[in-house]
Amino acid sequence: MSHCVFGYARRCREGSSAIFSLRHLEIASDGATRAVSYATIEVHPPSRKIVQIRAFRNRPVNNSCQRMIHEWARQNNLC
């Protein structure tokens, strides 16, 4: 997604950050599938709070993605 999520590896190992990806599975006419990433979500596990949400190249996510992430957060007791 051309952003710096790799830089969070240490924090993920330590448990101070968790990284999630919003993806959509696309199926081509020949039956081939690929997952297309729409957003990267950082959660602070101890507080269960979403810290940041970024789209391609750190852009903000669109309203459709925002709604899906909000629903996912609600289902998983995140704030």
PyMOL Python script that loads the backbone (N, CA, C, O; Angstrom):
from pymol import cmd

cmd.read_pdbstr("""\
ATOM      1  N   MET A   1       0.814  -1.197   0.000  1.00  0.00           N
ATOM      2  CA  MET A   1       0.000   0.000   0.000  1.00  0.00           C
ATOM      3  C   MET A   1       0.860   1.264   0.000  1.00  0.00           C
ATOM      4  O   MET A   1       0.346   2.377   0.109  1.00  0.00           O
ATOM      5  N   SER A   2       2.151   1.079  -0.122  1.00  0.00           N
ATOM      6  CA  SER A   2       3.078   2.205  -0.204  1.00  0.00           C
ATOM      7  C   SER A   2       3.012   3.130   1.009  1.00  0.00           C
ATOM      8  O   SER A   2       2.988   4.354   0.875  1.00  0.00           O
ATOM      9  N   HIS A   3       2.984   2.525   2.185  1.00  0.00           N
ATOM     10  CA  HIS A   3       3.114   3.306   3.410  1.00  0.00           C
ATOM     11  C   HIS A   3       4.028   2.565   4.372  1.00  0.00           C
ATOM     12  O   HIS A   3       4.522   1.490   4.033  1.00  0.00           O
ATOM     13  N   CYS A   4       4.260   3.094   5.531  1.00  0.00           N
ATOM     14  CA  CYS A   4       5.346   2.637   6.400  1.00  0.00           C
ATOM     15  C   CYS A   4       4.920   1.584   7.421  1.00  0.00           C
ATOM     16  O   CYS A   4       5.475   1.566   8.520  1.00  0.00           O
ATOM     17  N   VAL A   5       3.986   0.725   7.121  1.00  0.00           N
ATOM     18  CA  VAL A   5       3.506  -0.236   8.116  1.00  0.00           C
ATOM     19  C   VAL A   5       4.624  -1.174   8.599  1.00  0.00           C
ATOM     20  O   VAL A   5       4.569  -1.654   9.731  1.00  0.00           O
ATOM     21  N   PHE A   6       5.617  -1.437   7.774  1.00  0.00           N
ATOM     22  CA  PHE A   6       6.731  -2.294   8.197  1.00  0.00           C
ATOM     23  C   PHE A   6       7.407  -1.743   9.450  1.00  0.00           C
ATOM     24  O   PHE A   6       7.911  -2.506  10.274  1.00  0.00           O
ATOM     25  N   GLY A   7       7.416  -0.443   9.589  1.00  0.00           N
ATOM     26  CA  GLY A   7       8.048   0.189  10.750  1.00  0.00           C
ATOM     27  C   GLY A   7       7.364  -0.119  12.073  1.00  0.00           C
ATOM     28  O   GLY A   7       7.889   0.224  13.133  1.00  0.00           O
ATOM     29  N   TYR A   8       6.202  -0.762  12.028  1.00  0.00           N
ATOM     30  CA  TYR A   8       5.458  -1.088  13.247  1.00  0.00           C
ATOM     31  C   TYR A   8       5.725  -2.513  13.726  1.00  0.00           C
ATOM     32  O   TYR A   8       5.125  -2.946  14.711  1.00  0.00           O
ATOM     33  N   ALA A   9       6.600  -3.247  13.062  1.00  0.00           N
ATOM     34  CA  ALA A   9       6.851  -4.651  13.394  1.00  0.00           C
ATOM     35  C   ALA A   9       7.274  -4.840  14.854  1.00  0.00           C
ATOM     36  O   ALA A   9       6.768  -5.729  15.539  1.00  0.00           O
ATOM     37  N   ARG A  10       8.191  -4.012  15.322  1.00  0.00           N
ATOM     38  CA  ARG A  10       8.660  -4.150  16.712  1.00  0.00           C
ATOM     39  C   ARG A  10       7.511  -3.933  17.686  1.00  0.00           C
ATOM     40  O   ARG A  10       7.356  -4.697  18.639  1.00  0.00           O
ATOM     41  N   ARG A  11       6.707  -2.902  17.459  1.00  0.00           N
ATOM     42  CA  ARG A  11       5.581  -2.615  18.350  1.00  0.00           C
ATOM     43  C   ARG A  11       4.559  -3.744  18.325  1.00  0.00           C
ATOM     44  O   ARG A  11       3.932  -4.036  19.343  1.00  0.00           O
ATOM     45  N   CYS A  12       4.389  -4.376  17.173  1.00  0.00           N
ATOM     46  CA  CYS A  12       3.478  -5.528  17.101  1.00  0.00           C
ATOM     47  C   CYS A  12       4.024  -6.703  17.903  1.00  0.00           C
ATOM     48  O   CYS A  12       3.279  -7.361  18.629  1.00  0.00           O
ATOM     49  N   ARG A  13       5.317  -6.966  17.776  1.00  0.00           N
ATOM     50  CA  ARG A  13       5.937  -8.051  18.553  1.00  0.00           C
ATOM     51  C   ARG A  13       5.803  -7.802  20.054  1.00  0.00           C
ATOM     52  O   ARG A  13       5.604  -8.741  20.824  1.00  0.00           O
ATOM     53  N   GLU A  14       5.912  -6.550  20.466  1.00  0.00           N
ATOM     54  CA  GLU A  14       5.832  -6.192  21.884  1.00  0.00           C
ATOM     55  C   GLU A  14       4.399  -6.147  22.398  1.00  0.00           C
ATOM     56  O   GLU A  14       4.191  -6.070  23.609  1.00  0.00           O
ATOM     57  N   GLY A  15       3.407  -6.193  21.514  1.00  0.00           N
ATOM     58  CA  GLY A  15       2.009  -6.158  21.922  1.00  0.00           C
ATOM     59  C   GLY A  15       1.439  -4.766  22.107  1.00  0.00           C
ATOM     60  O   GLY A  15       0.326  -4.620  22.614  1.00  0.00           O
ATOM     61  N   SER A  16       2.182  -3.731  21.705  1.00  0.00           N
ATOM     62  CA  SER A  16       1.669  -2.372  21.859  1.00  0.00           C
ATOM     63  C   SER A  16       0.949  -1.879  20.605  1.00  0.00           C
ATOM     64  O   SER A  16       0.409  -0.773  20.586  1.00  0.00           O
ATOM     65  N   SER A  17       0.946  -2.707  19.562  1.00  0.00           N
ATOM     66  CA  SER A  17       0.257  -2.348  18.327  1.00  0.00           C
ATOM     67  C   SER A  17      -0.195  -3.632  17.642  1.00  0.00           C
ATOM     68  O   SER A  17       0.459  -4.670  17.737  1.00  0.00           O
ATOM     69  N   ALA A  18      -1.326  -3.538  16.950  1.00  0.00           N
ATOM     70  CA  ALA A  18      -1.815  -4.645  16.114  1.00  0.00           C
ATOM     71  C   ALA A  18      -2.241  -4.027  14.785  1.00  0.00           C
ATOM     72  O   ALA A  18      -2.907  -2.993  14.761  1.00  0.00           O
ATOM     73  N   ILE A  19      -1.857  -4.658  13.689  1.00  0.00           N
ATOM     74  CA  ILE A  19      -2.128  -4.132  12.359  1.00  0.00           C
ATOM     75  C   ILE A  19      -3.104  -5.059  11.643  1.00  0.00           C
ATOM     76  O   ILE A  19      -2.925  -6.277  11.632  1.00  0.00           O
ATOM     77  N   PHE A  20      -4.135  -4.468  11.046  1.00  0.00           N
ATOM     78  CA  PHE A  20      -5.148  -5.202  10.300  1.00  0.00           C
ATOM     79  C   PHE A  20      -5.267  -4.592   8.913  1.00  0.00           C
ATOM     80  O   PHE A  20      -4.897  -3.439   8.692  1.00  0.00           O
ATOM     81  N   SER A  21      -5.783  -5.377   7.989  1.00  0.00           N
ATOM     82  CA  SER A  21      -5.935  -4.909   6.612  1.00  0.00           C
ATOM     83  C   SER A  21      -7.365  -5.152   6.139  1.00  0.00           C
ATOM     84  O   SER A  21      -7.915  -6.237   6.328  1.00  0.00           O
ATOM     85  N   LEU A  22      -7.952  -4.143   5.529  1.00  0.00           N
ATOM     86  CA  LEU A  22      -9.262  -4.275   4.897  1.00  0.00           C
ATOM     87  C   LEU A  22      -9.014  -4.625   3.442  1.00  0.00           C
ATOM     88  O   LEU A  22      -8.403  -3.852   2.704  1.00  0.00           O
ATOM     89  N   ARG A  23      -9.490  -5.795   3.031  1.00  0.00           N
ATOM     90  CA  ARG A  23      -9.247  -6.273   1.674  1.00  0.00           C
ATOM     91  C   ARG A  23     -10.533  -6.750   1.028  1.00  0.00           C
ATOM     92  O   ARG A  23     -11.507  -7.085   1.702  1.00  0.00           O
ATOM     93  N   HIS A  24     -10.510  -6.772  -0.295  1.00  0.00           N
ATOM     94  CA  HIS A  24     -11.629  -7.263  -1.082  1.00  0.00           C
ATOM     95  C   HIS A  24     -11.097  -8.326  -2.026  1.00  0.00           C
ATOM     96  O   HIS A  24     -10.095  -8.113  -2.709  1.00  0.00           O
ATOM     97  N   LEU A  25     -11.769  -9.475  -2.064  1.00  0.00           N
ATOM     98  CA  LEU A  25     -11.356 -10.547  -2.952  1.00  0.00           C
ATOM     99  C   LEU A  25     -11.986 -10.325  -4.324  1.00  0.00           C
ATOM    100  O   LEU A  25     -13.210 -10.291  -4.454  1.00  0.00           O
ATOM    101  N   GLU A  26     -11.152 -10.176  -5.339  1.00  0.00           N
ATOM    102  CA  GLU A  26     -11.633 -10.000  -6.706  1.00  0.00           C
ATOM    103  C   GLU A  26     -11.411 -11.286  -7.485  1.00  0.00           C
ATOM    104  O   GLU A  26     -10.370 -11.931  -7.362  1.00  0.00           O
ATOM    105  N   ILE A  27     -12.403 -11.648  -8.286  1.00  0.00           N
ATOM    106  CA  ILE A  27     -12.321 -12.849  -9.110  1.00  0.00           C
ATOM    107  C   ILE A  27     -12.358 -12.414 -10.571  1.00  0.00           C
ATOM    108  O   ILE A  27     -13.323 -11.796 -11.020  1.00  0.00           O
ATOM    109  N   ALA A  28     -11.307 -12.739 -11.300  1.00  0.00           N
ATOM    110  CA  ALA A  28     -11.202 -12.373 -12.715  1.00  0.00           C
ATOM    111  C   ALA A  28     -12.068 -13.302 -13.564  1.00  0.00           C
ATOM    112  O   ALA A  28     -12.518 -14.346 -13.091  1.00  0.00           O
ATOM    113  N   SER A  29     -12.292 -12.924 -14.792  1.00  0.00           N
ATOM    114  CA  SER A  29     -13.123 -13.725 -15.689  1.00  0.00           C
ATOM    115  C   SER A  29     -12.539 -15.121 -15.930  1.00  0.00           C
ATOM    116  O   SER A  29     -13.275 -16.052 -16.257  1.00  0.00           O
ATOM    117  N   ASP A  30     -11.221 -15.268 -15.771  1.00  0.00           N
ATOM    118  CA  ASP A  30     -10.604 -16.587 -15.935  1.00  0.00           C
ATOM    119  C   ASP A  30     -10.614 -17.402 -14.648  1.00  0.00           C
ATOM    120  O   ASP A  30     -10.069 -18.504 -14.605  1.00  0.00           O
ATOM    121  N   GLY A  31     -11.236 -16.861 -13.594  1.00  0.00           N
ATOM    122  CA  GLY A  31     -11.342 -17.573 -12.323  1.00  0.00           C
ATOM    123  C   GLY A  31     -10.214 -17.283 -11.348  1.00  0.00           C
ATOM    124  O   GLY A  31     -10.264 -17.724 -10.200  1.00  0.00           O
ATOM    125  N   ALA A  32      -9.198 -16.548 -11.786  1.00  0.00           N
ATOM    126  CA  ALA A  32      -8.084 -16.206 -10.895  1.00  0.00           C
ATOM    127  C   ALA A  32      -8.587 -15.224  -9.832  1.00  0.00           C
ATOM    128  O   ALA A  32      -9.420 -14.360 -10.108  1.00  0.00           O
ATOM    129  N   THR A  33      -8.071 -15.376  -8.634  1.00  0.00           N
ATOM    130  CA  THR A  33      -8.474 -14.476  -7.544  1.00  0.00           C
ATOM    131  C   THR A  33      -7.275 -13.690  -7.041  1.00  0.00           C
ATOM    132  O   THR A  33      -6.127 -14.128  -7.123  1.00  0.00           O
ATOM    133  N   ARG A  34      -7.586 -12.515  -6.517  1.00  0.00           N
ATOM    134  CA  ARG A  34      -6.541 -11.717  -5.870  1.00  0.00           C
ATOM    135  C   ARG A  34      -7.209 -10.849  -4.822  1.00  0.00           C
ATOM    136  O   ARG A  34      -8.343 -10.402  -4.995  1.00  0.00           O
ATOM    137  N   ALA A  35      -6.497 -10.617  -3.739  1.00  0.00           N
ATOM    138  CA  ALA A  35      -6.992  -9.748  -2.668  1.00  0.00           C
ATOM    139  C   ALA A  35      -6.480  -8.337  -2.919  1.00  0.00           C
ATOM    140  O   ALA A  35      -5.278  -8.120  -3.071  1.00  0.00           O
ATOM    141  N   VAL A  36      -7.393  -7.391  -2.960  1.00  0.00           N
ATOM    142  CA  VAL A  36      -7.045  -5.990  -3.175  1.00  0.00           C
ATOM    143  C   VAL A  36      -7.164  -5.275  -1.834  1.00  0.00           C
ATOM    144  O   VAL A  36      -8.223  -5.296  -1.207  1.00  0.00           O
ATOM    145  N   SER A  37      -6.082  -4.644  -1.397  1.00  0.00           N
ATOM    146  CA  SER A  37      -6.075  -3.932  -0.120  1.00  0.00           C
ATOM    147  C   SER A  37      -6.687  -2.550  -0.272  1.00  0.00           C
ATOM    148  O   SER A  37      -6.389  -1.829  -1.224  1.00  0.00           O
ATOM    149  N   TYR A  38      -7.546  -2.184   0.673  1.00  0.00           N
ATOM    150  CA  TYR A  38      -8.184  -0.879   0.671  1.00  0.00           C
ATOM    151  C   TYR A  38      -7.750  -0.005   1.840  1.00  0.00           C
ATOM    152  O   TYR A  38      -7.752   1.222   1.737  1.00  0.00           O
ATOM    153  N   ALA A  39      -7.374  -0.639   2.960  1.00  0.00           N
ATOM    154  CA  ALA A  39      -6.999   0.151   4.129  1.00  0.00           C
ATOM    155  C   ALA A  39      -6.149  -0.682   5.080  1.00  0.00           C
ATOM    156  O   ALA A  39      -6.241  -1.909   5.114  1.00  0.00           O
ATOM    157  N   THR A  40      -5.328   0.009   5.842  1.00  0.00           N
ATOM    158  CA  THR A  40      -4.557  -0.580   6.926  1.00  0.00           C
ATOM    159  C   THR A  40      -5.018   0.092   8.218  1.00  0.00           C
ATOM    160  O   THR A  40      -5.134   1.316   8.292  1.00  0.00           O
ATOM    161  N   ILE A  41      -5.276  -0.727   9.227  1.00  0.00           N
ATOM    162  CA  ILE A  41      -5.822  -0.239  10.494  1.00  0.00           C
ATOM    163  C   ILE A  41      -4.842  -0.589  11.608  1.00  0.00           C
ATOM    164  O   ILE A  41      -4.421  -1.739  11.732  1.00  0.00           O
ATOM    165  N   GLU A  42      -4.482   0.397  12.411  1.00  0.00           N
ATOM    166  CA  GLU A  42      -3.644   0.146  13.590  1.00  0.00           C
ATOM    167  C   GLU A  42      -4.519   0.234  14.826  1.00  0.00           C
ATOM    168  O   GLU A  42      -5.262   1.197  15.017  1.00  0.00           O
ATOM    169  N   VAL A  43      -4.415  -0.804  15.674  1.00  0.00           N
ATOM    170  CA  VAL A  43      -5.157  -0.861  16.937  1.00  0.00           C
ATOM    171  C   VAL A  43      -4.155  -0.937  18.072  1.00  0.00           C
ATOM    172  O   VAL A  43      -3.147  -1.637  17.973  1.00  0.00           O
ATOM    173  N   HIS A  44      -4.432  -0.212  19.159  1.00  0.00           N
ATOM    174  CA  HIS A  44      -3.641  -0.293  20.391  1.00  0.00           C
ATOM    175  C   HIS A  44      -4.307  -1.364  21.257  1.00  0.00           C
ATOM    176  O   HIS A  44      -5.338  -1.095  21.873  1.00  0.00           O
ATOM    177  N   PRO A  45      -3.735  -2.582  21.317  1.00  0.00           N
ATOM    178  CA  PRO A  45      -4.398  -3.689  22.013  1.00  0.00           C
ATOM    179  C   PRO A  45      -4.769  -3.434  23.479  1.00  0.00           C
ATOM    180  O   PRO A  45      -5.876  -3.788  23.884  1.00  0.00           O
ATOM    181  N   PRO A  46      -3.882  -2.831  24.293  1.00  0.00           N
ATOM    182  CA  PRO A  46      -4.275  -2.647  25.692  1.00  0.00           C
ATOM    183  C   PRO A  46      -5.550  -1.808  25.874  1.00  0.00           C
ATOM    184  O   PRO A  46      -6.359  -2.093  26.757  1.00  0.00           O
ATOM    185  N   SER A  47      -5.725  -0.791  25.051  1.00  0.00           N
ATOM    186  CA  SER A  47      -6.904   0.070  25.191  1.00  0.00           C
ATOM    187  C   SER A  47      -8.026  -0.314  24.229  1.00  0.00           C
ATOM    188  O   SER A  47      -9.150   0.172  24.357  1.00  0.00           O
ATOM    189  N   ARG A  48      -7.717  -1.202  23.250  1.00  0.00           N
ATOM    190  CA  ARG A  48      -8.678  -1.627  22.226  1.00  0.00           C
ATOM    191  C   ARG A  48      -9.178  -0.440  21.405  1.00  0.00           C
ATOM    192  O   ARG A  48     -10.328  -0.418  20.966  1.00  0.00           O
ATOM    193  N   LYS A  49      -8.297   0.551  21.203  1.00  0.00           N
ATOM    194  CA  LYS A  49      -8.653   1.730  20.425  1.00  0.00           C
ATOM    195  C   LYS A  49      -7.980   1.689  19.062  1.00  0.00           C
ATOM    196  O   LYS A  49      -6.833   1.265  18.922  1.00  0.00           O
ATOM    197  N   ILE A  50      -8.729   2.141  18.060  1.00  0.00           N
ATOM    198  CA  ILE A  50      -8.148   2.305  16.737  1.00  0.00           C
ATOM    199  C   ILE A  50      -7.297   3.571  16.781  1.00  0.00           C
ATOM    200  O   ILE A  50      -7.787   4.651  17.109  1.00  0.00           O
ATOM    201  N   VAL A  51      -6.027   3.422  16.448  1.00  0.00           N
ATOM    202  CA  VAL A  51      -5.084   4.532  16.497  1.00  0.00           C
ATOM    203  C   VAL A  51      -5.077   5.288  15.172  1.00  0.00           C
ATOM    204  O   VAL A  51      -5.069   6.519  15.148  1.00  0.00           O
ATOM    205  N   GLN A  52      -5.081   4.533  14.064  1.00  0.00           N
ATOM    206  CA  GLN A  52      -5.070   5.183  12.765  1.00  0.00           C
ATOM    207  C   GLN A  52      -5.605   4.235  11.698  1.00  0.00           C
ATOM    208  O   GLN A  52      -5.557   3.013  11.833  1.00  0.00           O
ATOM    209  N   ILE A  53      -6.111   4.841  10.644  1.00  0.00           N
ATOM    210  CA  ILE A  53      -6.604   4.123   9.469  1.00  0.00           C
ATOM    211  C   ILE A  53      -6.025   4.843   8.258  1.00  0.00           C
ATOM    212  O   ILE A  53      -6.158   6.059   8.125  1.00  0.00           O
ATOM    213  N   ARG A  54      -5.381   4.082   7.377  1.00  0.00           N
ATOM    214  CA  ARG A  54      -4.763   4.697   6.206  1.00  0.00           C
ATOM    215  C   ARG A  54      -5.091   3.889   4.955  1.00  0.00           C
ATOM    216  O   ARG A  54      -5.142   2.660   4.993  1.00  0.00           O
ATOM    217  N   ALA A  55      -5.311   4.588   3.854  1.00  0.00           N
ATOM    218  CA  ALA A  55      -5.481   3.970   2.545  1.00  0.00           C
ATOM    219  C   ALA A  55      -4.140   4.037   1.813  1.00  0.00           C
ATOM    220  O   ALA A  55      -3.110   4.341   2.414  1.00  0.00           O
ATOM    221  N   PHE A  56      -4.164   3.755   0.534  1.00  0.00           N
ATOM    222  CA  PHE A  56      -2.960   3.761  -0.293  1.00  0.00           C
ATOM    223  C   PHE A  56      -2.185   5.068  -0.124  1.00  0.00           C
ATOM    224  O   PHE A  56      -2.757   6.155  -0.210  1.00  0.00           O
ATOM    225  N   ARG A  57      -0.894   4.950   0.115  1.00  0.00           N
ATOM    226  CA  ARG A  57       0.023   6.089   0.308  1.00  0.00           C
ATOM    227  C   ARG A  57      -0.435   7.058   1.405  1.00  0.00           C
ATOM    228  O   ARG A  57      -0.333   8.276   1.259  1.00  0.00           O
ATOM    229  N   ASN A  58      -0.933   6.500   2.483  1.00  0.00           N
ATOM    230  CA  ASN A  58      -1.357   7.262   3.669  1.00  0.00           C
ATOM    231  C   ASN A  58      -2.534   8.196   3.428  1.00  0.00           C
ATOM    232  O   ASN A  58      -2.761   9.123   4.206  1.00  0.00           O
ATOM    233  N   ARG A  59      -3.272   7.963   2.372  1.00  0.00           N
ATOM    234  CA  ARG A  59      -4.451   8.786   2.119  1.00  0.00           C
ATOM    235  C   ARG A  59      -5.564   8.384   3.087  1.00  0.00           C
ATOM    236  O   ARG A  59      -5.531   7.288   3.648  1.00  0.00           O
ATOM    237  N   PRO A  60      -6.538   9.256   3.284  1.00  0.00           N
ATOM    238  CA  PRO A  60      -7.691   8.869   4.109  1.00  0.00           C
ATOM    239  C   PRO A  60      -8.542   7.839   3.362  1.00  0.00           C
ATOM    240  O   PRO A  60      -8.544   7.798   2.132  1.00  0.00           O
ATOM    241  N   VAL A  61      -9.255   7.018   4.112  1.00  0.00           N
ATOM    242  CA  VAL A  61     -10.132   6.020   3.497  1.00  0.00           C
ATOM    243  C   VAL A  61     -11.426   6.675   3.036  1.00  0.00           C
ATOM    244  O   VAL A  61     -11.823   7.715   3.563  1.00  0.00           O
ATOM    245  N   ASN A  62     -12.081   6.070   2.057  1.00  0.00           N
ATOM    246  CA  ASN A  62     -13.352   6.606   1.586  1.00  0.00           C
ATOM    247  C   ASN A  62     -14.482   6.225   2.558  1.00  0.00           C
ATOM    248  O   ASN A  62     -14.272   5.451   3.492  1.00  0.00           O
ATOM    249  N   ASN A  63     -15.650   6.763   2.330  1.00  0.00           N
ATOM    250  CA  ASN A  63     -16.781   6.535   3.242  1.00  0.00           C
ATOM    251  C   ASN A  63     -17.197   5.076   3.322  1.00  0.00           C
ATOM    252  O   ASN A  63     -17.578   4.609   4.395  1.00  0.00           O
ATOM    253  N   SER A  64     -17.135   4.348   2.222  1.00  0.00           N
ATOM    254  CA  SER A  64     -17.502   2.924   2.233  1.00  0.00           C
ATOM    255  C   SER A  64     -16.566   2.135   3.143  1.00  0.00           C
ATOM    256  O   SER A  64     -17.015   1.322   3.951  1.00  0.00           O
ATOM    257  N   CYS A  65     -15.278   2.377   3.011  1.00  0.00           N
ATOM    258  CA  CYS A  65     -14.309   1.700   3.876  1.00  0.00           C
ATOM    259  C   CYS A  65     -14.512   2.106   5.326  1.00  0.00           C
ATOM    260  O   CYS A  65     -14.456   1.266   6.224  1.00  0.00           O
ATOM    261  N   GLN A  66     -14.745   3.375   5.553  1.00  0.00           N
ATOM    262  CA  GLN A  66     -14.959   3.872   6.913  1.00  0.00           C
ATOM    263  C   GLN A  66     -16.134   3.143   7.568  1.00  0.00           C
ATOM    264  O   GLN A  66     -16.050   2.753   8.733  1.00  0.00           O
ATOM    265  N   ARG A  67     -17.228   2.958   6.824  1.00  0.00           N
ATOM    266  CA  ARG A  67     -18.401   2.260   7.373  1.00  0.00           C
ATOM    267  C   ARG A  67     -18.078   0.804   7.693  1.00  0.00           C
ATOM    268  O   ARG A  67     -18.476   0.298   8.742  1.00  0.00           O
ATOM    269  N   MET A  68     -17.361   0.127   6.797  1.00  0.00           N
ATOM    270  CA  MET A  68     -16.995  -1.279   7.050  1.00  0.00           C
ATOM    271  C   MET A  68     -16.094  -1.407   8.272  1.00  0.00           C
ATOM    272  O   MET A  68     -16.274  -2.309   9.090  1.00  0.00           O
ATOM    273  N   ILE A  69     -15.135  -0.515   8.393  1.00  0.00           N
ATOM    274  CA  ILE A  69     -14.225  -0.556   9.538  1.00  0.00           C
ATOM    275  C   ILE A  69     -14.977  -0.248  10.820  1.00  0.00           C
ATOM    276  O   ILE A  69     -14.729  -0.877  11.848  1.00  0.00           O
ATOM    277  N   HIS A  70     -15.893   0.708  10.774  1.00  0.00           N
ATOM    278  CA  HIS A  70     -16.694   1.031  11.951  1.00  0.00           C
ATOM    279  C   HIS A  70     -17.502  -0.191  12.398  1.00  0.00           C
ATOM    280  O   HIS A  70     -17.573  -0.481  13.592  1.00  0.00           O
ATOM    281  N   GLU A  71     -18.101  -0.897  11.463  1.00  0.00           N
ATOM    282  CA  GLU A  71     -18.876  -2.102  11.803  1.00  0.00           C
ATOM    283  C   GLU A  71     -17.976  -3.190  12.361  1.00  0.00           C
ATOM    284  O   GLU A  71     -18.332  -3.843  13.342  1.00  0.00           O
ATOM    285  N   TRP A  72     -16.815  -3.396  11.751  1.00  0.00           N
ATOM    286  CA  TRP A  72     -15.844  -4.379  12.248  1.00  0.00           C
ATOM    287  C   TRP A  72     -15.419  -4.028  13.671  1.00  0.00           C
ATOM    288  O   TRP A  72     -15.340  -4.901  14.535  1.00  0.00           O
ATOM    289  N   ALA A  73     -15.145  -2.744  13.911  1.00  0.00           N
ATOM    290  CA  ALA A  73     -14.735  -2.299  15.246  1.00  0.00           C
ATOM    291  C   ALA A  73     -15.849  -2.544  16.261  1.00  0.00           C
ATOM    292  O   ALA A  73     -15.588  -3.003  17.374  1.00  0.00           O
ATOM    293  N   ARG A  74     -17.087  -2.240  15.881  1.00  0.00           N
ATOM    294  CA  ARG A  74     -18.219  -2.467  16.782  1.00  0.00           C
ATOM    295  C   ARG A  74     -18.348  -3.947  17.129  1.00  0.00           C
ATOM    296  O   ARG A  74     -18.559  -4.290  18.292  1.00  0.00           O
ATOM    297  N   GLN A  75     -18.226  -4.821  16.141  1.00  0.00           N
ATOM    298  CA  GLN A  75     -18.348  -6.253  16.367  1.00  0.00           C
ATOM    299  C   GLN A  75     -17.224  -6.799  17.234  1.00  0.00           C
ATOM    300  O   GLN A  75     -17.385  -7.835  17.879  1.00  0.00           O
ATOM    301  N   ASN A  76     -16.103  -6.121  17.252  1.00  0.00           N
ATOM    302  CA  ASN A  76     -14.932  -6.592  18.006  1.00  0.00           C
ATOM    303  C   ASN A  76     -14.641  -5.752  19.245  1.00  0.00           C
ATOM    304  O   ASN A  76     -13.550  -5.814  19.813  1.00  0.00           O
ATOM    305  N   ASN A  77     -15.634  -4.968  19.652  1.00  0.00           N
ATOM    306  CA  ASN A  77     -15.515  -4.148  20.873  1.00  0.00           C
ATOM    307  C   ASN A  77     -14.299  -3.246  20.877  1.00  0.00           C
ATOM    308  O   ASN A  77     -13.587  -3.136  21.875  1.00  0.00           O
ATOM    309  N   LEU A  78     -14.075  -2.600  19.736  1.00  0.00           N
ATOM    310  CA  LEU A  78     -12.991  -1.625  19.622  1.00  0.00           C
ATOM    311  C   LEU A  78     -13.606  -0.227  19.626  1.00  0.00           C
ATOM    312  O   LEU A  78     -14.772  -0.058  19.268  1.00  0.00           O
ATOM    313  N   CYS A  79     -12.830   0.760  20.025  1.00  0.00           N
ATOM    314  CA  CYS A  79     -13.336   2.140  19.982  1.00  0.00           C
ATOM    315  C   CYS A  79     -12.513   2.982  19.041  1.00  0.00           C
ATOM    316  O   CYS A  79     -12.788   4.170  18.874  1.00  0.00           O
TER     317      CYS A  79
END
""", "prot")
cmd.dss("prot")
cmd.show_as("cartoon", "prot")
cmd.util.cbc("prot")
cmd.orient("prot")
